Amino acid sequence: MSQTMVPPIIAKAGDLLQRYDVLFCDVWGVVHDGHAALPAAADALLRFRRKGGTVVLVSNAPVPNHQVARMLDERRLPREAYDAIVSSGDIALRHVAERGYARLYAIGPQDRDAALFDKAGALRPDLSAADAILCSGLNDDSSEAAEDYRALLAEARERDLPFVCANPDLVVDVGGRLYLCAGALGDLYEEIGGEVFWAGKPHAVAYETALDVAQELRGENVARNRLLVIGDAVRTDLKGAEAFGVDALFIAGGIHRDDTVEDGAICPARLKALFGRDSPTAKAAMAHLAW
C-alpha cells in the first residue's frame, strides 16, 4: 500500500500564494467559521488580489452565488477579497435546466434554501408527481439522520428518479457542531443503486466551472500549474484538486480540526495520521489561512 506524502506545516502562506495566478478558495472553514469572517484569511485574499491574482470562491453551498455573497456580507468578509463565487446551487440549477426536469421533489430546509428552490420552481409535494429529486440537505438537520430517509429514497429508486445533490458535503461545522449535509443522502441513494448528480466538490464540474469563470475574468487561459486550491476538507477540496491536476493548500483548523489541531497549532503526529491512508495530499498545511 502506498503512503501519501504528509504536507509540510507552515505558519504564513504569502510566499506560497505568490507562485500562483488564481486561487480556488473554499468558504466555510477557510474564510469564515460559520459565524464571522476570519480576518487573517480575508487579509491573505486581499493581498493576493492586490498583487494581480484572481480569487474564485468555490462553495458547496446549495444556493445561488448571490445568496452566498449575501451570507459573506453578513459575516463581514469584504467583497474586495474575491472576484467571483461558484456555488453548488448554481451548478445544480444549471443541471436541472439542461436536463429539462420540470417537476422536482424537494428535500431540504425550505426556508433556509428558499433561494435554490424558488429558482428551481415547479416543486411537487410527493414523489409520484416528480421527475427528479433536488436535495439541498436534510429537512431538519438538527434532529434527523440519513437513515430517516431510507424508505423515501427506496421509493425514489423504484421509480428511477434522478437525484440532484446540491451540496456534496457530508457534514458542515457550525460553531463547533457538525450537521449532516445533502451529500449524506446522496451517498445513501447511490448505495441503493440510485443515479446521483453531484453538483460540487470533489467532482470535476466544480473546478471546471471555476476555471471557466477565472479565465473569463482574466481574459486568458490559466495553466493548471498556476492554480492553487485552498480548502479544509480532504474528501472534497483536496480530492477535487488531485483529480483536477492542481496544487492544494490544506487548512487544518476547519472541518478536520479535531483530527489535527491541539492548542491552536497543528499536531504533526495527527497530521501524519490524517494523510497516512492514501489520501490526496497538499503543498502545505496551516492551521488557518494567513499571508
N, C-alpha and C positions, 0 to 999 in steps of 0.2 A: 504494500500500500504506500503510495507516495505521500510525502508530507508537504503541507503548504508552508510557504515562507512567511514567517512572522514579521509584520511590518515594524520598522524602527519607530520608536516613540520620539515625538518632537513636541516642543512647547510653543513654537511660533511657526507659522506656515508661510510667511512672506516670501522667503527665498524659493520655496517650492511653487507657490502660486505664480510667480513671475516667469516660470518656464512655459506657461500656457497662455492661449489667447481666449479660451472660452471655458467657463465653469458651468457644469450642470449640478446645481446645488439642491439637495433635499431641503425640506422646510421644517417639518415637525421634528424636534430633537436636535436640529442643527442651527436654525436661525431663531427659533422660539421654543419654549419649554411647555407649551400648552396654555400658558397664561400671559407671558410677556416676551418681547423680543430680547435676544441675548446681545448686549451691547458690543462685546468683543467680536462676535460674528458679523454684526452689522458693519462695524468698522472695517473688518477684513474685506467684505464685499465692496464697500465704498472705495477703499484704497485700490482694489483690483480694477474697478471701473475707471477710476481717475487715471490709471496708467494705460488706458486703452483697451482693457479687457471687456468681454461681454459675459453677463451673468444671466443664465436662464434658470429660474426656479422650477424644478421638476417635482411635482407633488402627486401623491396617490390620493389626494382629497377627492371625494366623489361629487364634486360640484364644479360648475364652470369657473374659468380663471378669474372672472371679475369678482366672484364671491370669495375666492382665495385672497385676492388683493384687498378686499374689504376687511377680511379677518386679520390680515397683516397690518392694515392701518389701525385696527382696534388694539393690536398688540404693540403698536408704535415702532414698526420696522419702517425706516424711511424708504419711500418709493425710489429714491436715488440709489438704493443698494442693489437694484436689479433692473434688467432690461425687459424681461418678459416672464410670463408664467405659463407652463404647460401642466394642465391638471388631468387626472384620470377621468374626471367628469366630462371634460371636453372630448377626450378620446372615446369615451363610451357613447356620448351623444352622436358623434360623427359615425360611429359604427352602426348605431341604431338607424340613422338616416340612410347610410349606404345599403344596409340590408333590407330596408323598407318595412321594418317592424312597425305595424300600425296600432297594435293592441298589446300593451305592456302590463304585466303584473308586477307591481312594485313591492320590493322588500327593503325596508329601511325606515328610519325615523322621518315621517312626512314633514314635520315642522323644520327640523334641523337641515334637511336636504331638499327643501322645497325648491331651491333654485334649479336643481337637477330635474326633479320630477315635473315641475311646471314647464320646463323647456322641452322635456320629452313628450308630454301631452298624451292623450288617448289612453290613459290608465284604465285598467279593468279591475273590478273588485274581486274576481275569482279566476282561478286558473282555466276553467273551461272556456272562458271567453278570450283568453290571451294567446298570442303567437310567440311570445318570448317573455323572459323574466329580466327585469332591470333591478339590480341589487346594489344598494349603497352601504349596507350594513345590516345589523340586526335591528328589528323594530324597537327593542328595548335592550340596549347593550349593558345596562346596569343590573339586569336580573336574568337575562336569557343566556342560553348556551347554544352552540351549533347543533347539538343533538336534538334540541327542541324543534328543529326544522326538518328532521329526517323524514317524517311522514309526508310533509308538504313537498319536499324535494323528490321523494319517491313517486308521488303522483305526477309531478312535472316530468320526471324521467319516463314514465309510462307513456306520456303524450309527446315525448321527444322535443320538449321545449328548449330552445337555446337559452343559456344563462349568461347575461352580460354583467360581468363583475366590475363595478365602477370604482372599486378600491381593492387591489390585490393584497394589501397588507393583512396579516393575520391578527395583529394586535396594535393598539396605539397607547402611548403613555400619556396620561393626563394627570399632571401634578403628582406623579409617583404611583398612580394606579393604572393598571393595564386593562383595557377594554377590547373585546373582540371586534374585528372588522369584517367587511364583506368577504375578504379572502378566506376566512374560516368556512363560510358557507360554500364558496366556490370550490374549495378543496373537497368538501363533503359531496358536492354534486358530481365532481369528477370521479370520486371514489366509487360512486354507484353507477358510473358509466355515462353521466350526462355531458353534454357539449358546453364548454365554458369559453367565453371570450374574455381574456384578461386585459383590461384597459389601463395598464400601467406597469410600473417596475415590478419584477425584473425583466419583463417581456420586451422584446425588441421594439414594439410600437412606441414605447415611451421615449427612448433615446433617439429613435428615428425621427419622431415628431419634433423633439427638442433641437435636433441637428438642423432640420429644415428651417426652424424658426431662427436659429443662430446665424445660419448662412444668409438668410434674407436680411436680417438686421445688419450684418457686416458687409453685405454686398459682395461676398466672395466665398469660395469653397473653404471649408475648415478641415485641415488634416487631422486625422484621429490622434496623432501624437502631440497635437496642440490643444487637446481637450481633456479636462480633468473632471471626474465625478466626485462630489463631496457628499457623504452620507453616513448615517449612523446604523444602518441595518445591513448585516451580512447577506441575508436572504434576498433582499430586494435591490438596494443600492449597489453593493459590491458585486453581487451575482450578475446584475444587469450590466455593470461596467465591463466585467470579464467577458460576457457574451458579445458585447458591442465592440470589444477590442480597444478599450481606452483605459487610462490610468484612473486610480481612485485614491482618495484620502478618507480614512476611517475616523469618524468622530465617536469616541468610546463613551462619552457622557450622555448619550441618548438612550435608545431602547436597550442597549447591552450594558448599561452602567453597572447593574448588579452583578454582571458576569466579569467585569474588567476593572472597575474603579474602586479604590479604597482611600478614604480620607481625601477625596477630591483629586487624586492622582491615579494614573493607570498603574495597575499591578502587573509587572512583566510576566509573572507566572500565570496569572489569569488570562492575560492577552494571548500567551502561547497556547493555553488550553482552548481558547475560542478559535484560534486559527490553526489548530493541530489536527483537524478532521477533514482534510482535503477540501476545505472551504476556499472560496475566492480570496485573494489577498489584496493588499493596497500598497501604495508607495510609502505611506507613513500612517501613523496613528497618533491622535492627540485627544486629550480629554474633552476639550471644547475648541471650536474654531476660533482662532485669533491670528492676527497678522504677525 
